[in-house]
């Protein structure tokens, strides 16, 4: 329960601090993991809190900024099998240009998204993946 309240506080705080110039009105679902999207599709108009790690990162355009991140979450099946669940995250807008990078910098990486970085993303479903609205928590 304490973790749920902490997540809500971080999520609320991040929406104010790091949100792109947009306002969201609708349903929020914080209880789904990436594996659940393989059996039950995302509901359009619902904001999801997703937790995982960045796999590959592709910068599609610098002006306007567009990047795609292969977002991965692992799940152990028994003691020997590890299954990876994936979704595609899309970062759009000039505010993400300084946050999403293709390589980990030597210094100042605390607030960046780079390959293998764990983070949470508040995202809306779109055809082929999710559009990121905010990054509430970087691990």
ChimeraX attribute file (.defattr): number of C-alpha atoms within 10 A of each C-alpha:
attribute: neighborCount
match mode: 1-to-1
recipient: residues
	/A:1	6
	/A:2	7
	/A:3	8
	/A:4	10
	/A:5	10
	/A:6	11
	/A:7	16
	/A:8	14
	/A:9	13
	/A:10	14
	/A:11	20
	/A:12	12
	/A:13	14
	/A:14	16
	/A:15	19
	/A:16	11
	/A:17	12
	/A:18	14
	/A:19	17
	/A:20	16
	/A:21	8
	/A:22	7
	/A:23	9
	/A:24	12
	/A:25	8
	/A:26	9
	/A:27	11
	/A:28	15
	/A:29	13
	/A:30	14
	/A:31	9
	/A:32	13
	/A:33	15
	/A:34	19
	/A:35	17
	/A:36	12
	/A:37	14
	/A:38	12
	/A:39	8
	/A:40	8
	/A:41	9
	/A:42	19
	/A:43	14
	/A:44	12
	/A:45	14
	/A:46	16
	/A:47	24
	/A:48	24
	/A:49	22
	/A:50	26
	/A:51	21
	/A:52	22
	/A:53	23
	/A:54	22
	/A:55	18
	/A:56	16
	/A:57	22
	/A:58	15
	/A:59	16
	/A:60	14
	/A:61	11
	/A:62	12
	/A:63	9
	/A:64	10
	/A:65	17
	/A:66	18
	/A:67	20
	/A:68	21
	/A:69	24
	/A:70	18
	/A:71	28
	/A:72	21
	/A:73	19
	/A:74	14
	/A:75	12
	/A:76	10
	/A:77	9
	/A:78	7
	/A:79	6
	/A:80	6
	/A:81	9
	/A:82	11
	/A:83	11
	/A:84	13
	/A:85	17
	/A:86	20
	/A:87	19
	/A:88	20
	/A:89	24
	/A:90	25
	/A:91	23
	/A:92	20
	/A:93	14
	/A:94	14
	/A:95	14
	/A:96	19
	/A:97	18
	/A:98	11
	/A:99	14
	/A:100	23
	/A:101	18
	/A:102	14
	/A:103	14
	/A:104	16
	/A:105	11
	/A:106	6
	/A:107	6
	/A:108	8
	/A:109	14
	/A:110	11
	/A:111	13
	/A:112	19
	/A:113	24
	/A:114	21
	/A:115	19
	/A:116	16
	/A:117	17
	/A:118	19
	/A:119	18
	/A:120	18
	/A:121	24
	/A:122	24
	/A:123	22
	/A:124	22
	/A:125	20
	/A:126	15
	/A:127	7
	/A:128	10
	/A:129	19
	/A:130	23
	/A:131	20
	/A:132	24
	/A:133	23
	/A:134	21
	/A:135	24
	/A:136	24
	/A:137	17
	/A:138	15
	/A:139	11
